[in-house]
Amino acid sequence: MSKDNLSFNGENINKGSELSSSNSTDFPKNKEHNSIPSDRFYTEKEEVTLRFYQTPKALFKNPRYKGLSLGSKLMYSILRDRLDMSIENNWKDEKGYIYLIFSIEELASLL
């Protein structure tokens, strides 16, 4: 993401689109800005559809996990994402333990 994109309280602000509107007199004929392709900026619609895997900072900061490979940390994040889906779908066994429906093949193809 370029430095022209800012994030404020979770909301992306595209300076490029602001410059091309009423503020265009402040930066007349800014060749650098005009040469940036419009597909380098996110729209509000695109931002809502972006999904991310979250990785706990503890996997990087806690000495207990120091020897864990980046692949293992990424795998944890993917499985954690699937856990959230299981919780949403109320997938639990008779003891109340949450389970995942995710094959090793699917996980391997993602990694």
C-alpha positions as CSV (number, residue, x, y, z in Angstrom):
1,M,0.0,0.0,0.0
2,S,1.4,3.4,-0.9
3,K,2.0,6.2,1.6
4,D,-0.9,8.0,-0.1
5,N,-3.3,5.7,1.6
6,L,-4.0,6.4,5.3
7,S,-6.0,4.5,7.9
8,F,-7.9,6.4,10.6
9,N,-10.0,4.5,13.1
10,G,-10.3,1.5,10.8
11,E,-11.4,3.7,7.9
12,N,-9.2,3.9,4.8
13,I,-8.6,7.4,3.5
14,N,-7.4,7.8,0.0
15,K,-5.6,11.0,-0.3
16,G,-5.4,10.6,-4.0
17,S,-9.2,10.9,-4.5
18,E,-9.3,13.9,-2.2
19,L,-6.6,15.7,-4.2
20,S,-8.5,15.2,-7.5
21,S,-11.6,16.8,-6.1
22,S,-12.0,20.3,-4.5
23,N,-8.3,20.4,-3.3
24,S,-7.0,20.2,-6.9
25,T,-6.1,23.9,-6.7
26,D,-3.6,23.2,-3.9
27,F,-1.6,20.9,-6.2
28,P,-2.0,22.1,-9.7
29,K,-0.9,19.6,-12.4
30,N,0.7,17.3,-9.9
31,K,2.3,14.9,-12.5
32,E,3.4,12.3,-9.8
33,H,-0.2,12.0,-8.4
34,N,-1.8,11.9,-11.9
35,S,0.6,9.1,-13.0
36,I,-0.5,6.7,-10.2
37,P,-2.9,4.1,-11.6
38,S,-6.3,4.2,-9.9
39,D,-6.2,0.5,-9.2
40,R,-3.5,1.1,-6.6
41,F,-6.1,2.6,-4.2
42,Y,-8.8,0.7,-2.3
43,T,-12.4,1.6,-2.6
44,E,-14.8,1.2,0.3
45,K,-16.4,-1.8,-1.4
46,E,-13.1,-3.5,-1.8
47,E,-12.1,-2.8,1.8
48,V,-15.2,-4.5,3.1
49,T,-14.5,-7.7,1.1
50,L,-10.9,-8.1,2.2
51,R,-10.3,-10.9,4.7
52,F,-7.3,-11.5,6.8
53,Y,-5.8,-14.3,8.9
54,Q,-5.0,-13.0,12.3
55,T,-1.8,-14.1,14.1
56,P,-1.4,-13.6,17.8
57,K,1.7,-11.5,18.7
58,A,2.5,-14.1,21.4
59,L,3.6,-16.5,18.6
60,F,6.4,-14.0,17.9
61,K,7.1,-12.5,21.3
62,N,6.7,-15.3,23.8
63,P,10.0,-17.3,24.2
64,R,8.0,-20.5,24.4
65,Y,7.3,-20.3,20.6
66,K,10.7,-19.1,19.5
67,G,11.5,-22.3,17.6
68,L,8.2,-22.4,15.8
69,S,8.6,-21.9,12.1
70,L,6.7,-19.2,10.2
71,G,4.8,-22.0,8.4
72,S,3.6,-23.3,11.7
73,K,2.5,-19.8,12.8
74,L,0.6,-19.3,9.6
75,M,-1.0,-22.7,10.0
76,Y,-2.2,-21.7,13.5
77,S,-3.7,-18.6,12.0
78,I,-5.6,-20.5,9.3
79,L,-6.9,-23.1,11.8
80,R,-7.9,-20.3,14.2
81,D,-9.9,-18.7,11.3
82,R,-11.6,-22.0,10.8
83,L,-12.4,-22.2,14.5
84,D,-14.3,-18.9,14.2
85,M,-16.4,-20.5,11.4
86,S,-17.1,-23.5,13.6
87,I,-18.2,-21.3,16.5
88,E,-20.5,-19.4,14.1
89,N,-22.0,-22.7,12.8
90,N,-22.3,-24.0,16.4
91,W,-20.2,-27.1,15.5
92,K,-19.6,-28.8,18.9
93,D,-19.7,-32.3,20.1
94,E,-21.8,-33.8,23.0
95,K,-19.3,-32.5,25.5
96,G,-19.4,-29.0,24.1
97,Y,-16.0,-29.1,22.5
98,I,-15.8,-27.1,19.2
99,Y,-14.5,-29.1,16.2
100,L,-13.2,-28.1,12.8
101,I,-14.2,-29.5,9.5
102,F,-11.0,-29.0,7.5
103,S,-9.1,-31.7,5.7
104,I,-5.3,-32.0,5.8
105,E,-5.4,-31.7,2.0
106,E,-7.2,-28.4,2.1
107,L,-4.8,-27.1,4.7
108,A,-1.8,-28.3,2.7
109,S,-3.1,-26.6,-0.5
110,L,-3.4,-23.3,1.3
111,L,0.1,-23.5,2.7
